[in-house]
């Protein structure tokens, strides 16, 4: 007759073997998942790069198609609806966010909605507020767009990697004086 302790030891050994087997499977699956996510991220970046490279060509074609309408006076550049994937125009006095494509406009609005004394908004926070998953591919896509907006004067990119509204685009912000400006920086 087998003892109770012997039966419990056999069951414990079987459970330990099963747990080790599942641990090995989990490690293999996690390695495959990491590889698949890396491939996905590279493909998202490649698609973004191609879209950026093709954007000037599509903008030139759009400009040629819009020229006859503007010549007739029926439509102005400011009232033409921006096309997704179109280039981001440089900010200038009197520029409205309406000239931006919807995704860029939403990023500017989210950054401008931050309190004036805030430290800015990270790309991850922007991605979440845009309703995107906080995965690296989505965050980097948002970061790329926010940086493009900063390069064109719509936002201010901080050295911390966060984004703030430009003083001239945010309605609630006072003008920021810069050293060496017309008033001597004081």
C-alpha positions in Angstrom: 0.0 0.0 0.0 1.3 3.5 -0.9 1.6 6.1 1.7 -0.3 9.4 1.7 3.0 11.3 1.8 4.3 9.2 -1.2 1.2 10.1 -3.2 1.5 13.8 -2.4 5.2 13.8 -3.4 4.3 12.2 -6.8 1.7 14.9 -7.4 4.1 17.6 -6.3 6.7 16.3 -8.7 4.2 16.1 -11.6 3.0 19.7 -10.8 6.7 20.9 -10.7 7.4 19.3 -14.1 4.2 20.8 -15.6 5.1 24.3 -14.3 8.6 24.0 -15.7 7.2 22.9 -19.1 4.8 25.9 -19.1 7.7 28.3 -18.1 9.7 27.1 -21.0 6.8 27.6 -23.4 6.1 31.1 -22.0 9.8 32.1 -22.5 9.7 30.8 -26.1 6.4 32.7 -26.8 7.7 35.9 -25.2 10.8 35.7 -27.4 8.6 35.3 -30.5 6.4 38.2 -29.4 9.4 40.5 -28.9 10.7 39.6 -32.4 7.2 40.2 -33.9 6.9 43.5 -32.2 10.3 44.6 -33.4 9.3 43.7 -37.0 6.1 45.6 -36.6 7.9 48.7 -35.3 10.4 48.6 -38.2 7.5 48.4 -40.7 5.6 51.3 -39.1 8.7 53.4 -39.2 9.4 52.4 -42.8 5.8 53.4 -43.8 6.1 56.7 -42.0 9.4 57.4 -43.7 8.0 56.6 -47.1 4.9 58.8 -46.4 7.2 61.7 -45.4 9.3 61.2 -48.5 6.3 61.1 -50.8 4.6 64.1 -49.1 6.4 66.8 -51.0 5.5 65.1 -54.3 1.8 64.9 -53.4 1.8 68.5 -52.1 3.3 69.6 -55.5 0.6 67.7 -57.4 -2.1 69.1 -55.0 -0.8 72.7 -55.7 -0.9 72.2 -59.4 -4.5 70.9 -59.2 -5.5 73.8 -57.0 -3.9 76.5 -59.1 -6.8 76.8 -61.6 -9.4 77.1 -58.8 -7.4 79.9 -57.1 -6.9 81.7 -60.4 -10.7 81.8 -60.8 -11.0 83.3 -57.4 -13.5 80.7 -56.2 -11.3 79.1 -53.5 -8.4 80.5 -51.4 -5.4 78.6 -50.0 -6.6 79.1 -46.5 -10.1 77.6 -47.1 -8.8 74.5 -48.9 -9.2 71.4 -46.7 -5.9 69.9 -45.7 -5.3 66.4 -46.9 -4.1 63.7 -44.5 -0.4 63.1 -45.2 0.1 66.6 -46.6 3.0 68.7 -45.5 2.8 70.8 -42.4 3.0 74.5 -43.4 5.2 76.8 -41.4 3.4 78.8 -38.8 3.1 82.6 -39.4 1.2 85.4 -37.8 -2.5 84.9 -38.2 -2.2 81.2 -39.1 -5.0 79.0 -37.9 -4.8 75.4 -37.0 -7.4 74.8 -39.7 -4.6 74.7 -42.3 -3.3 71.6 -40.6 -4.4 68.0 -41.3 -6.7 66.7 -38.6 -4.2 64.6 -36.8 -1.7 67.5 -36.6 -4.5 69.9 -35.6 -5.5 67.6 -32.8 -1.9 67.4 -31.4 -1.6 71.2 -31.4 -5.0 71.5 -29.6 -4.0 68.9 -27.0 -0.7 70.6 -26.3 -2.4 74.1 -26.1 -5.0 72.7 -23.6 -2.3 72.1 -21.0 -2.0 74.6 -18.2 0.5 77.5 -18.8 2.7 76.5 -15.9 2.8 72.8 -16.9 6.0 71.0 -17.9 4.7 70.2 -21.3 3.2 67.0 -22.7 5.1 63.9 -23.6 4.6 62.0 -26.8 3.2 59.0 -24.8 0.7 61.3 -23.1 -0.4 62.7 -26.5 -0.8 59.2 -27.9 -3.0 58.2 -25.0 -5.1 61.4 -25.3 -5.5 60.7 -29.0 -7.0 57.3 -28.1 -4.0 55.3 -29.3 -2.4 52.4 -27.5 0.8 53.5 -25.6 3.0 51.1 -27.6 6.3 52.2 -29.0 5.2 52.3 -32.6 2.2 54.6 -31.9 4.2 56.8 -29.5 7.0 57.3 -32.0 4.4 58.2 -34.7 3.0 60.9 -32.5 6.5 62.1 -31.5 7.4 62.4 -35.1 4.3 64.5 -35.8 4.9 66.7 -32.8 8.5 67.2 -33.7 7.5 68.2 -37.2 5.0 70.7 -35.7 7.8 72.1 -33.6 10.2 72.4 -36.6 7.6 74.4 -38.4 6.8 76.7 -35.5 3.5 75.4 -34.3 4.8 73.9 -31.0 7.9 74.2 -28.8 10.0 71.1 -28.3 11.7 71.0 -24.9 15.1 69.4 -24.3 13.3 67.0 -22.0 11.4 65.6 -25.0 8.2 67.2 -24.0 6.1 69.6 -26.1 4.6 73.0 -25.2 2.6 75.5 -27.2 4.6 78.2 -28.8 3.9 81.5 -27.1 2.6 83.0 -30.3 0.2 80.1 -31.1 -1.3 79.7 -27.6 -4.0 82.3 -27.0 -3.7 82.2 -23.2 0.0 82.5 -23.1 1.9 85.8 -22.7 4.6 86.7 -25.2 8.0 85.3 -24.2 10.9 87.7 -24.4 14.1 86.3 -25.7 17.6 87.7 -25.0 18.9 89.8 -27.8 15.4 90.7 -29.0 14.3 94.2 -29.9 13.9 95.1 -26.2 17.4 93.9 -25.3 16.0 90.8 -23.5 15.0 92.5 -20.3 
